[in-house]
Amino acid sequence: MTTDEPSLTLLRSKVRDIPDFPTPGVLFKDITPLLSDHHAFDVALGLLAQAVEDLAFGVIAAPEARGFILAAPLARHCGVG
């Protein structure tokens, strides 16, 4: 997988750190800014698709708290369920 620095810089700028959430000592990574920027969201999906392009699969499942938000568009991008 090849990633370019401008894409990584963009994505890093769209992830917000929220210290001590949900409990003290935890650093929560909030992707709400990423989800609200269509260009950054498209870049993220493109990089995720690139990461799995050599794998054979028919379904994407993402049970994690925000994973379901990425799973459906990624599955559509990859042409799978």
NORQUI-V617011 format. One line per field, one symbol per residue. ss: DSSP state (@ for helix, = for strand, . for the rest). psi: psi as a letter, one per 40 degrees, with the letter a starting at -180 (. if undefined). burial: + if it has 9 or more other C-alpha atoms within 8 Angstrom, else -. A space follows every 50 residues. Layout:
ss=???
psi=???
burial=???
This chain:
ss=....@@@@@@@@@..====.......====.@@@@..@@@@@@@@@@@@@ @@..............@@@@@@@@@@@@...
psi=hhiiddddddddeehhhhifheihehhhhheddddehddddddddddddd dedeihieihhgeidedddddddddddefi.
burial=------++-++--+++-++++----+++-++++++----++-+++-+++- ---------+------++-++++++++--+-
